[in-house]
């Protein structure tokens, strides 16, 4: 079993801008989502005290994990925050020269490359960026090495990679699944579900 938590909302998320590896912090809604994720994690994890936590080193993921951990202490599920590890292999997919743009701006400014990527979204990278296939090569071995019951606070791209590698999603489908913020994706026995009970769109 693996628990995957996407970072809470940032102002760039709210503006629908591609963040990739640009370092951004949470907004108010994102901080609330981090607290919400703590409650959902408690509902699906058998023993929080034995859960190992790992995150991307980017600010928005570290902040999400810090808030989540604080909420677990407030709830009485932990007596103190647990040690956490960051790993650069969990950084978001790089969108290269598209970072900072909205998809509307990408389509207007770089129609050819956008069309090429859209035709093979798993294997084609944005200019100067990474493909999902490259992200899977970067993060997949790390995810596969984690002990059962580990909780990973990372990004939408990392979660999509997990859907393909560990839940049997076809590459095209995995790349297009909407990844919820404030929820916990549970991957277990080759299947995936949202901890909140929400429908896993694209499955």
N, CA and C atoms as a LAMMPS dump frame, in Angstrom:
ITEM: TIMESTEP
0
ITEM: NUMBER OF ATOMS
609
ITEM: BOX BOUNDS ff ff ff
-5.0000000000000000e+02 5.0000000000000000e+02
-5.0000000000000000e+02 5.0000000000000000e+02
-5.0000000000000000e+02 5.0000000000000000e+02
ITEM: ATOMS id mol type element x y z
1 1 1 N 0.845 -1.199 0
2 1 2 C 0 0 0
3 1 3 C 0.878 1.245 0
4 2 1 N 0.482 2.216 -0.798
5 2 2 C 1.204 3.483 -0.893
6 2 3 C 0.19 4.613 -0.87
7 3 1 N 0.494 5.65 -0.093
8 3 2 C -0.371 6.826 -0.026
9 3 3 C 0.316 7.987 -0.748
10 4 1 N -0.404 8.581 -1.704
11 4 2 C 0.143 9.702 -2.472
12 4 3 C -0.709 10.94 -2.249
13 5 1 N -0.058 12.033 -1.858
14 5 2 C -0.743 13.274 -1.543
15 5 3 C -0.154 14.385 -2.402
16 6 1 N -0.99 15.013 -3.189
17 6 2 C -0.539 16.16 -3.958
18 6 3 C -0.505 17.386 -3.045
19 7 1 N 0.479 18.247 -3.252
20 7 2 C 0.566 19.481 -2.47
21 7 3 C -0.727 20.294 -2.568
22 8 1 N -0.957 21.146 -1.584
23 8 2 C -2.114 22.025 -1.614
24 8 3 C -1.996 23.097 -2.682
25 9 1 N -3.075 23.813 -2.871
26 9 2 C -3.154 24.813 -3.948
27 9 3 C -2.18 25.967 -3.72
28 10 1 N -1.628 26.465 -4.817
29 10 2 C -0.82 27.681 -4.845
30 10 3 C -1.555 28.716 -5.694
31 11 1 N -1.074 29.943 -5.647
32 11 2 C -1.677 30.959 -6.514
33 11 3 C -1.513 30.588 -7.987
34 12 1 N -0.421 29.907 -8.312
35 12 2 C -0.228 29.478 -9.705
36 12 3 C -1.247 28.418 -10.095
37 13 1 N -1.576 27.515 -9.173
38 13 2 C -2.649 26.553 -9.447
39 13 3 C -3.953 27.291 -9.706
40 14 1 N -4.247 28.266 -8.867
41 14 2 C -5.497 29.017 -9.004
42 14 3 C -5.562 29.738 -10.344
43 15 1 N -4.413 30.19 -10.826
44 15 2 C -4.342 30.878 -12.124
45 15 3 C -4.173 29.908 -13.28
46 16 1 N -4.093 28.609 -12.974
47 16 2 C -3.893 27.552 -13.972
48 16 3 C -2.584 27.724 -14.751
49 17 1 N -1.552 28.134 -14.024
50 17 2 C -0.226 28.269 -14.632
51 17 3 C 0.593 27 -14.389
52 18 1 N 1.404 26.651 -15.369
53 18 2 C 2.258 25.473 -15.253
54 18 3 C 3.418 25.783 -14.315
55 19 1 N 3.476 25.088 -13.183
56 19 2 C 4.53 25.355 -12.21
57 19 3 C 5.773 24.525 -12.494
58 20 1 N 5.567 23.239 -12.787
59 20 2 C 6.718 22.377 -12.995
60 20 3 C 7.658 22.451 -11.806
61 21 1 N 8.894 22.819 -12.053
62 21 2 C 9.891 22.872 -10.993
63 21 3 C 10.13 24.283 -10.468
64 22 1 N 9.292 25.246 -10.867
65 22 2 C 9.327 26.566 -10.257
66 22 3 C 8.896 26.431 -8.797
67 23 1 N 9.598 27.089 -7.885
68 23 2 C 9.335 26.921 -6.46
69 23 3 C 8.293 27.93 -5.982
70 24 1 N 7.125 27.45 -5.649
71 24 2 C 6.02 28.296 -5.206
72 24 3 C 5.501 27.805 -3.862
73 25 1 N 4.846 28.701 -3.114
74 25 2 C 4.294 28.345 -1.814
75 25 3 C 2.782 28.216 -1.868
76 26 1 N 2.213 27.678 -0.804
77 26 2 C 0.771 27.48 -0.728
78 26 3 C 0.037 28.796 -0.513
79 27 1 N -1.214 28.839 -0.993
80 27 2 C -2.102 29.944 -0.63
81 27 3 C -3.014 29.476 0.511
82 28 1 N -3.964 30.307 0.911
83 28 2 C -4.832 29.953 2.028
84 28 3 C -5.612 28.68 1.789
85 29 1 N -6.143 28.53 0.587
86 29 2 C -6.882 27.314 0.279
87 29 3 C -5.965 26.095 0.328
88 30 1 N -4.729 26.258 -0.141
89 30 2 C -3.772 25.155 -0.116
90 30 3 C -3.436 24.716 1.294
91 31 1 N -3.338 25.671 2.217
92 31 2 C -3.063 25.304 3.607
93 31 3 C -4.245 24.547 4.212
94 32 1 N -5.459 24.967 3.853
95 32 2 C -6.645 24.24 4.319
96 32 3 C -6.676 22.83 3.735
97 33 1 N -6.282 22.679 2.48
98 33 2 C -6.25 21.361 1.849
99 33 3 C -5.232 20.443 2.526
100 34 1 N -4.111 21.013 2.976
101 34 2 C -3.11 20.206 3.676
102 34 3 C -3.677 19.662 4.985
103 35 1 N -4.441 20.487 5.692
104 35 2 C -5.079 20.01 6.927
105 35 3 C -6.125 18.94 6.617
106 36 1 N -6.874 19.15 5.533
107 36 2 C -7.88 18.173 5.116
108 36 3 C -7.232 16.829 4.792
109 37 1 N -6.067 16.873 4.151
110 37 2 C -5.376 15.638 3.786
111 37 3 C -4.991 14.833 5.021
112 38 1 N -4.668 15.513 6.12
113 38 2 C -4.33 14.805 7.353
114 38 3 C -5.508 13.976 7.84
115 39 1 N -6.706 14.533 7.776
116 39 2 C -7.9 13.81 8.221
117 39 3 C -8.189 12.624 7.304
118 40 1 N -8.016 12.83 5.992
119 40 2 C -8.252 11.733 5.059
120 40 3 C -7.23 10.628 5.25
121 41 1 N -5.973 11.012 5.467
122 41 2 C -4.935 10.003 5.684
123 41 3 C -5.247 9.158 6.915
124 42 1 N -5.722 9.794 7.965
125 42 2 C -6.072 9.047 9.178
126 42 3 C -7.184 8.038 8.906
127 43 1 N -8.07 8.365 7.981
128 43 2 C -9.196 7.478 7.684
129 43 3 C -8.774 6.239 6.891
130 44 1 N -7.641 6.318 6.202
131 44 2 C -7.239 5.205 5.334
132 44 3 C -5.982 4.483 5.798
133 45 1 N -5.203 5.114 6.667
134 45 2 C -3.969 4.484 7.153
135 45 3 C -4.249 3.769 8.465
136 46 1 N -3.846 2.526 8.55
137 46 2 C -4.148 1.727 9.748
138 46 3 C -3.42 2.256 10.983
139 47 1 N -2.185 2.734 10.782
140 47 2 C -1.38 3.169 11.931
141 47 3 C -0.474 4.319 11.512
142 48 1 N -0.901 5.54 11.818
143 48 2 C -0.118 6.716 11.448
144 48 3 C 1.254 6.7 12.117
145 49 1 N 1.336 6.15 13.316
146 49 2 C 2.61 6.17 14.036
147 49 3 C 3.7 5.367 13.325
148 50 1 N 3.3 4.415 12.492
149 50 2 C 4.293 3.606 11.77
150 50 3 C 4.467 4.057 10.323
151 51 1 N 3.743 5.111 9.92
152 51 2 C 3.825 5.601 8.541
153 51 3 C 5.104 6.389 8.319
154 52 1 N 5.826 6.049 7.266
155 52 2 C 7.015 6.81 6.875
156 52 3 C 6.586 7.902 5.902
157 53 1 N 7.104 9.124 6.088
158 53 2 C 6.732 10.258 5.259
159 53 3 C 7.916 10.711 4.419
160 54 1 N 7.622 11.013 3.156
161 54 2 C 8.639 11.431 2.191
162 54 3 C 8.031 12.507 1.325
163 55 1 N 8.826 13.521 0.949
164 55 2 C 8.264 14.575 0.102
165 55 3 C 9.259 15.056 -0.936
166 56 1 N 8.72 15.714 -1.926
167 56 2 C 9.513 16.496 -2.87
168 56 3 C 10.168 17.643 -2.094
169 57 1 N 11.321 18.129 -2.558
170 57 2 C 11.977 19.235 -1.851
171 57 3 C 11.392 20.613 -2.155
172 58 1 N 10.451 20.718 -3.086
173 58 2 C 9.908 22.028 -3.427
174 58 3 C 9.064 22.572 -2.279
175 59 1 N 9.022 23.897 -2.153
176 59 2 C 8.38 24.551 -1.017
177 59 3 C 6.935 24.122 -0.844
178 60 1 N 6.178 24.041 -1.926
179 60 2 C 4.756 23.747 -1.802
180 60 3 C 4.487 22.358 -1.242
181 61 1 N 5.397 21.412 -1.492
182 61 2 C 5.221 20.074 -0.933
183 61 3 C 5.709 20.008 0.506
184 62 1 N 6.841 20.643 0.793
185 62 2 C 7.34 20.64 2.164
186 62 3 C 6.359 21.358 3.09
187 63 1 N 5.797 22.463 2.619
188 63 2 C 4.825 23.192 3.428
189 63 3 C 3.568 22.345 3.657
190 64 1 N 3.119 21.658 2.619
191 64 2 C 1.963 20.76 2.77
192 64 3 C 2.24 19.705 3.829
193 65 1 N 3.403 19.102 3.785
194 65 2 C 3.736 18.053 4.749
195 65 3 C 3.85 18.619 6.167
196 66 1 N 4.432 19.788 6.311
197 66 2 C 4.562 20.393 7.646
198 66 3 C 3.189 20.673 8.253
199 67 1 N 2.272 21.21 7.443
200 67 2 C 0.919 21.498 7.931
201 67 3 C 0.18 20.209 8.247
202 68 1 N 0.286 19.233 7.354
203 68 2 C -0.341 17.93 7.572
204 68 3 C 0.152 17.31 8.881
205 69 1 N 1.463 17.358 9.096
206 69 2 C 2.045 16.771 10.302
207 69 3 C 1.548 17.506 11.551
208 70 1 N 1.49 18.824 11.47
209 70 2 C 0.976 19.594 12.591
210 70 3 C -0.47 19.254 12.91
211 71 1 N -1.269 19.022 11.875
212 71 2 C -2.671 18.653 12.076
213 71 3 C -2.785 17.283 12.725
214 72 1 N -1.917 16.36 12.368
215 72 2 C -1.922 15.04 12.99
216 72 3 C -1.621 15.143 14.493
217 73 1 N -0.735 16.06 14.859
218 73 2 C -0.437 16.284 16.275
219 73 3 C -1.649 16.902 16.964
220 74 1 N -2.262 17.902 16.318
221 74 2 C -3.451 18.548 16.885
222 74 3 C -4.579 17.538 17.093
223 75 1 N -4.717 16.613 16.181
224 75 2 C -5.758 15.594 16.264
225 75 3 C -5.455 14.536 17.331
226 76 1 N -4.233 14.537 17.827
227 76 2 C -3.841 13.532 18.793
228 76 3 C -3.397 12.223 18.183
229 77 1 N -3.214 12.201 16.873
230 77 2 C -2.773 10.973 16.216
231 77 3 C -1.257 10.779 16.318
232 78 1 N -0.534 11.869 16.547
233 78 2 C 0.896 11.824 16.819
234 78 3 C 1.172 12.691 18.042
235 79 1 N 2.196 12.343 18.795
236 79 2 C 2.562 13.173 19.945
237 79 3 C 3.485 14.314 19.535
238 80 1 N 4.192 14.127 18.424
239 80 2 C 5.069 15.156 17.884
240 80 3 C 5.28 14.865 16.399
241 81 1 N 5.657 15.891 15.627
242 81 2 C 5.889 15.646 14.192
243 81 3 C 6.95 14.576 13.968
244 82 1 N 6.719 13.725 12.986
245 82 2 C 7.664 12.663 12.67
246 82 3 C 8.781 13.191 11.782
247 83 1 N 9.958 12.598 11.841
248 83 2 C 11.025 12.966 10.895
249 83 3 C 10.559 12.687 9.466
250 84 1 N 10.926 13.578 8.566
251 84 2 C 10.525 13.44 7.16
252 84 3 C 11.747 13.56 6.268
253 85 1 N 11.697 12.896 5.158
254 85 2 C 12.795 12.919 4.195
255 85 3 C 12.328 13.573 2.908
256 86 1 N 13.189 14.379 2.307
257 86 2 C 12.896 14.905 0.973
258 86 3 C 13.816 14.222 -0.03
259 87 1 N 13.339 14.116 -1.252
260 87 2 C 14.137 13.472 -2.296
261 87 3 C 13.868 14.187 -3.613
262 88 1 N 14.928 14.645 -4.258
263 88 2 C 14.795 15.422 -5.499
264 88 3 C 14.147 14.62 -6.619
265 89 1 N 14.162 13.301 -6.523
266 89 2 C 13.533 12.486 -7.559
267 89 3 C 12.013 12.643 -7.557
268 90 1 N 11.473 13.22 -6.485
269 90 2 C 10.031 13.438 -6.379
270 90 3 C 9.606 14.824 -6.855
271 91 1 N 10.529 15.601 -7.389
272 91 2 C 10.15 16.902 -7.936
273 91 3 C 9.184 16.732 -9.101
274 92 1 N 8.399 17.77 -9.333
275 92 2 C 7.409 17.716 -10.401
276 92 3 C 8.062 17.573 -11.776
277 93 1 N 7.294 17.076 -12.709
278 93 2 C 7.673 17.068 -14.12
279 93 3 C 8.128 18.464 -14.529
280 94 1 N 9.245 18.565 -15.206
281 94 2 C 9.68 19.86 -15.726
282 94 3 C 8.936 20.178 -17.02
283 95 1 N 8.335 21.358 -17.056
284 95 2 C 7.655 21.807 -18.269
285 95 3 C 8.533 22.712 -19.125
286 96 1 N 9.823 22.796 -18.791
287 96 2 C 10.761 23.535 -19.613
288 96 3 C 10.348 24.978 -19.832
289 97 1 N 10.367 25.411 -21.089
290 97 2 C 10.068 26.813 -21.397
291 97 3 C 8.59 27.152 -21.261
292 98 1 N 7.76 26.168 -20.967
293 98 2 C 6.33 26.434 -20.75
294 98 3 C 6.021 26.825 -19.311
295 99 1 N 6.967 26.655 -18.403
296 99 2 C 6.693 26.96 -17.007
297 99 3 C 6.359 28.444 -16.838
298 100 1 N 5.313 28.708 -16.092
299 100 2 C 4.835 30.076 -15.896
300 100 3 C 3.704 30.462 -16.829
301 101 1 N 3.467 29.638 -17.858
302 101 2 C 2.403 29.918 -18.827
303 101 3 C 1.133 29.151 -18.471
304 102 1 N 0.009 29.637 -18.93
305 102 2 C -1.232 28.86 -18.872
306 102 3 C -1.282 27.986 -20.124
307 103 1 N -2.148 26.965 -20.094
308 103 2 C -2.275 26.127 -21.291
309 103 3 C -2.778 26.954 -22.472
310 104 1 N -3.615 27.919 -22.215
311 104 2 C -4.093 28.786 -23.295
312 104 3 C -2.932 29.533 -23.937
313 105 1 N -2.008 30.018 -23.116
314 105 2 C -0.835 30.724 -23.651
315 105 3 C 0.084 29.77 -24.401
316 106 1 N 0.226 28.55 -23.9
317 106 2 C 1.061 27.557 -24.588
318 106 3 C 0.497 27.275 -25.975
319 107 1 N -0.809 27.06 -26.047
320 107 2 C -1.424 26.755 -27.349
321 107 3 C -1.261 27.906 -28.329
322 108 1 N -1.309 29.122 -27.826
323 108 2 C -1.182 30.284 -28.705
324 108 3 C 0.265 30.505 -29.152
325 109 1 N 1.219 30.315 -28.252
326 109 2 C 2.612 30.652 -28.537
327 109 3 C 3.408 29.496 -29.136
328 110 1 N 2.987 28.275 -28.886
329 110 2 C 3.795 27.115 -29.267
330 110 3 C 2.891 25.996 -29.769
331 111 1 N 2.102 26.317 -30.762
332 111 2 C 1.057 25.409 -31.221
333 111 3 C 1.609 24.074 -31.712
334 112 1 N 2.731 24.111 -32.419
335 112 2 C 3.285 22.883 -32.976
336 112 3 C 3.75 21.911 -31.911
337 113 1 N 4.544 22.413 -30.966
338 113 2 C 5.03 21.538 -29.895
339 113 3 C 3.891 21.079 -28.997
340 114 1 N 2.912 21.949 -28.783
341 114 2 C 1.754 21.555 -27.98
342 114 3 C 1.012 20.399 -28.657
343 115 1 N 0.809 20.517 -29.954
344 115 2 C 0.095 19.474 -30.694
345 115 3 C 0.868 18.161 -30.68
346 116 1 N 2.201 18.245 -30.832
347 116 2 C 3.027 17.032 -30.83
348 116 3 C 2.947 16.326 -29.481
349 117 1 N 3.009 17.094 -28.399
350 117 2 C 2.917 16.487 -27.067
351 117 3 C 1.516 15.921 -26.829
352 118 1 N 0.515 16.634 -27.238
353 118 2 C -0.855 16.181 -27.018
354 118 3 C -1.14 14.876 -27.768
355 119 1 N -0.443 14.667 -28.878
356 119 2 C -0.638 13.448 -29.67
357 119 3 C 0.006 12.227 -29.011
358 120 1 N 1.009 12.449 -28.15
359 120 2 C 1.67 11.349 -27.444
360 120 3 C 2.129 11.885 -26.095
361 121 1 N 1.169 12.138 -25.221
362 121 2 C 1.421 12.911 -24.001
363 121 3 C 2.365 12.203 -23.037
364 122 1 N 2.434 10.881 -23.076
365 122 2 C 3.313 10.17 -22.158
366 122 3 C 4.78 10.266 -22.568
367 123 1 N 5.039 10.244 -23.857
368 123 2 C 6.423 10.122 -24.338
369 123 3 C 7.06 11.408 -24.851
370 124 1 N 6.257 12.404 -25.179
371 124 2 C 6.806 13.637 -25.748
372 124 3 C 6.933 14.704 -24.67
373 125 1 N 8.101 15.304 -24.585
374 125 2 C 8.373 16.313 -23.563
375 125 3 C 8.108 17.721 -24.081
376 126 1 N 7.716 18.647 -23.206
377 126 2 C 7.678 20.058 -23.593
378 126 3 C 9.091 20.507 -23.966
379 127 1 N 9.256 21.542 -24.77
380 127 2 C 10.596 22.021 -25.128
381 127 3 C 11.423 22.353 -23.881
382 128 1 N 12.548 21.679 -23.751
383 128 2 C 13.416 21.916 -22.609
384 128 3 C 12.952 21.246 -21.332
385 129 1 N 11.895 20.436 -21.403
386 129 2 C 11.339 19.811 -20.208
387 129 3 C 11.45 18.303 -20.23
388 130 1 N 10.57 17.639 -19.495
389 130 2 C 10.573 16.19 -19.361
390 130 3 C 9.27 15.594 -19.863
391 131 1 N 9.333 14.384 -20.335
392 131 2 C 8.124 13.624 -20.632
393 131 3 C 7.712 12.845 -19.388
394 132 1 N 6.488 12.331 -19.39
395 132 2 C 6.063 11.457 -18.299
396 132 3 C 6.922 10.195 -18.264
397 133 1 N 7.332 9.721 -19.429
398 133 2 C 8.195 8.53 -19.456
399 133 3 C 9.515 8.808 -18.744
400 134 1 N 10.078 9.988 -18.961
401 134 2 C 11.312 10.353 -18.275
402 134 3 C 11.084 10.519 -16.774
403 135 1 N 9.945 11.095 -16.406
404 135 2 C 9.616 11.235 -14.988
405 135 3 C 9.474 9.866 -14.335
406 136 1 N 8.86 8.931 -15.046
407 136 2 C 8.714 7.572 -14.508
408 136 3 C 10.079 6.924 -14.291
409 137 1 N 11.017 7.168 -15.187
410 137 2 C 12.368 6.627 -15.027
411 137 3 C 13.074 7.252 -13.833
412 138 1 N 12.782 8.534 -13.585
413 138 2 C 13.4 9.245 -12.458
414 138 3 C 12.814 8.817 -11.114
415 139 1 N 11.479 8.809 -11.034
416 139 2 C 10.823 8.607 -9.742
417 139 3 C 10.369 7.175 -9.484
418 140 1 N 10.146 6.416 -10.56
419 140 2 C 9.602 5.072 -10.409
420 140 3 C 10.409 4.164 -9.498
421 141 1 N 11.742 4.062 -9.681
422 141 2 C 12.522 3.177 -8.809
423 141 3 C 12.432 3.574 -7.33
424 142 1 N 12.384 4.872 -7.056
425 142 2 C 12.238 5.318 -5.673
426 142 3 C 10.89 4.879 -5.101
427 143 1 N 9.814 5.122 -5.837
428 143 2 C 8.487 4.741 -5.36
429 143 3 C 8.399 3.234 -5.131
430 144 1 N 8.998 2.48 -6.02
431 144 2 C 8.952 1.022 -5.902
432 144 3 C 9.736 0.511 -4.697
433 145 1 N 10.695 1.297 -4.241
434 145 2 C 11.547 0.867 -3.128
435 145 3 C 10.952 1.163 -1.756
436 146 1 N 9.867 1.947 -1.704
437 146 2 C 9.316 2.362 -0.421
438 146 3 C 8.633 1.203 0.302
439 147 1 N 8.723 1.233 1.612
440 147 2 C 8.057 0.214 2.42
441 147 3 C 6.546 0.384 2.316
442 148 1 N 5.775 -0.702 2.385
443 148 2 C 4.314 -0.599 2.346
444 148 3 C 3.797 0.352 3.422
445 149 1 N 2.838 1.187 3.032
446 149 2 C 2.256 2.13 3.976
447 149 3 C 2.94 3.476 4.019
448 150 1 N 3.933 3.695 3.159
449 150 2 C 4.608 4.994 3.126
450 150 3 C 3.676 6.053 2.545
451 151 1 N 3.848 7.291 3.009
452 151 2 C 3.068 8.426 2.507
453 151 3 C 4.004 9.381 1.777
454 152 1 N 3.671 9.684 0.53
455 152 2 C 4.495 10.54 -0.318
456 152 3 C 3.732 11.827 -0.606
457 153 1 N 4.315 12.95 -0.247
458 153 2 C 3.726 14.255 -0.547
459 153 3 C 4.506 14.828 -1.722
460 154 1 N 3.848 14.919 -2.863
461 154 2 C 4.563 15.337 -4.068
462 154 3 C 3.637 16.119 -4.996
463 155 1 N 3.559 15.708 -6.246
464 155 2 C 2.94 16.517 -7.287
465 155 3 C 2.011 15.67 -8.156
466 156 1 N 1.245 16.354 -8.998
467 156 2 C 0.345 15.663 -9.899
468 156 3 C 1.069 14.692 -10.809
469 157 1 N 2.222 15.106 -11.333
470 157 2 C 2.974 14.233 -12.232
471 157 3 C 3.428 12.958 -11.558
472 158 1 N 3.9 13.067 -10.326
473 158 2 C 4.35 11.888 -9.585
474 158 3 C 3.187 10.931 -9.362
475 159 1 N 2.024 11.473 -9.028
476 159 2 C 0.853 10.626 -8.804
477 159 3 C 0.436 9.927 -10.084
478 160 1 N 0.505 10.606 -11.212
479 160 2 C 0.152 9.985 -12.496
480 160 3 C 1.128 8.865 -12.836
481 161 1 N 2.392 9.067 -12.539
482 161 2 C 3.384 8.008 -12.742
483 161 3 C 3.032 6.785 -11.909
484 162 1 N 2.626 7.006 -10.656
485 162 2 C 2.25 5.885 -9.795
486 162 3 C 1.035 5.141 -10.342
487 163 1 N 0.08 5.865 -10.913
488 163 2 C -1.095 5.216 -11.502
489 163 3 C -0.697 4.291 -12.653
490 164 1 N 0.261 4.732 -13.434
491 164 2 C 0.71 3.903 -14.559
492 164 3 C 1.534 2.711 -14.081
493 165 1 N 2.475 2.963 -13.168
494 165 2 C 3.409 1.917 -12.766
495 165 3 C 2.807 0.893 -11.805
496 166 1 N 1.907 1.347 -10.928
497 166 2 C 1.463 0.468 -9.843
498 166 3 C -0.034 0.187 -9.827
499 167 1 N -0.795 0.873 -10.683
500 167 2 C -2.238 0.627 -10.703
501 167 3 C -2.736 0.216 -12.084
502 168 1 N -1.815 -0.055 -13.004
503 168 2 C -2.183 -0.618 -14.296
504 168 3 C -2.852 0.319 -15.28
505 169 1 N -2.759 1.635 -15.043
506 169 2 C -3.373 2.58 -15.978
507 169 3 C -2.562 2.644 -17.266
508 170 1 N -3.252 2.705 -18.391
509 170 2 C -2.574 2.927 -19.665
510 170 3 C -1.89 4.295 -19.619
511 171 1 N -0.742 4.456 -20.289
512 171 2 C -0.012 5.715 -20.215
513 171 3 C -0.852 6.942 -20.543
514 172 1 N -1.6 6.897 -21.632
515 172 2 C -2.417 8.039 -22.039
516 172 3 C -3.447 8.387 -20.974
517 173 1 N -4.044 7.373 -20.4
518 173 2 C -5.055 7.592 -19.365
519 173 3 C -4.427 8.16 -18.097
520 174 1 N -3.304 7.564 -17.668
521 174 2 C -2.644 8.036 -16.451
522 174 3 C -2.25 9.5 -16.561
523 175 1 N -1.775 9.898 -17.734
524 175 2 C -1.298 11.269 -17.926
525 175 3 C -2.412 12.309 -17.858
526 176 1 N -3.648 11.875 -18.005
527 176 2 C -4.757 12.831 -18.065
528 176 3 C -5.692 12.771 -16.861
529 177 1 N -5.401 11.914 -15.887
530 177 2 C -6.261 11.827 -14.711
531 177 3 C -6.141 13.12 -13.895
532 178 1 N -7.257 13.764 -13.555
533 178 2 C -7.192 14.943 -12.674
534 178 3 C -6.743 14.513 -11.277
535 179 1 N -5.727 15.17 -10.757
536 179 2 C -5.185 14.805 -9.449
537 179 3 C -5.667 15.81 -8.406
538 180 1 N -6.425 15.312 -7.45
539 180 2 C -7.07 16.158 -6.451
540 180 3 C -6.067 16.678 -5.412
541 181 1 N -6.317 17.878 -4.942
542 181 2 C -5.548 18.447 -3.838
543 181 3 C -6.388 18.338 -2.56
544 182 1 N -5.738 17.991 -1.444
545 182 2 C -6.466 17.799 -0.202
546 182 3 C -7.035 16.411 -0.05
547 183 1 N -6.699 15.516 -0.953
548 183 2 C -7.163 14.135 -0.892
549 183 3 C -5.943 13.221 -0.839
550 184 1 N -6.172 11.952 -0.626
551 184 2 C -5.097 10.969 -0.543
552 184 3 C -5.391 9.845 -1.525
553 185 1 N -4.49 9.62 -2.466
554 185 2 C -4.646 8.497 -3.384
555 185 3 C -4.037 7.261 -2.746
556 186 1 N -4.832 6.212 -2.639
557 186 2 C -4.387 4.953 -2.051
558 186 3 C -4.13 3.969 -3.181
559 187 1 N -2.906 3.499 -3.285
560 187 2 C -2.552 2.5 -4.291
561 187 3 C -2.266 1.197 -3.566
562 188 1 N -3.044 0.157 -3.892
563 188 2 C -2.939 -1.099 -3.171
564 188 3 C -3.341 -2.253 -4.072
565 189 1 N -2.52 -3.276 -4.101
566 189 2 C -2.829 -4.505 -4.851
567 189 3 C -3.185 -4.215 -6.307
568 190 1 N -2.419 -3.325 -6.935
569 190 2 C -2.624 -3.031 -8.342
570 190 3 C -3.831 -2.178 -8.651
571 191 1 N -4.445 -1.57 -7.643
572 191 2 C -5.605 -0.709 -7.836
573 191 3 C -5.386 0.619 -7.121
574 192 1 N -6.182 1.625 -7.487
575 192 2 C -6.063 2.944 -6.874
576 192 3 C -7.444 3.49 -6.558
577 193 1 N -7.522 4.245 -5.463
578 193 2 C -8.783 4.895 -5.082
579 193 3 C -8.468 6.155 -4.288
580 194 1 N -9.394 7.104 -4.314
581 194 2 C -9.259 8.292 -3.473
582 194 3 C -9.723 7.966 -2.067
583 195 1 N -8.958 8.41 -1.065
584 195 2 C -9.31 8.152 0.309
585 195 3 C -10.633 8.761 0.72
586 196 1 N -11.012 9.862 0.089
587 196 2 C -12.266 10.531 0.405
588 196 3 C -13.479 9.801 -0.148
589 197 1 N -13.232 8.852 -1.047
590 197 2 C -14.333 8.165 -1.716
591 197 3 C -14.741 8.81 -3.028
592 198 1 N -14.065 9.908 -3.399
593 198 2 C -14.365 10.559 -4.677
594 198 3 C -14.049 9.62 -5.834
595 199 1 N -14.729 9.839 -6.947
596 199 2 C -14.495 9.018 -8.137
597 199 3 C -13.126 9.336 -8.735
598 200 1 N -12.399 8.296 -9.1
599 200 2 C -11.102 8.482 -9.743
600 200 3 C -11.35 8.648 -11.235
601 201 1 N -11.536 9.869 -11.674
602 201 2 C -11.867 10.154 -13.063
603 201 3 C -10.78 9.607 -13.98
604 202 1 N -11.183 9.016 -15.057
605 202 2 C -10.233 8.471 -16.034
606 202 3 C -9.937 7.008 -15.822
607 203 1 N -10.43 6.453 -14.718
608 203 2 C -10.15 5.03 -14.467
609 203 3 C -11.061 4.142 -15.288
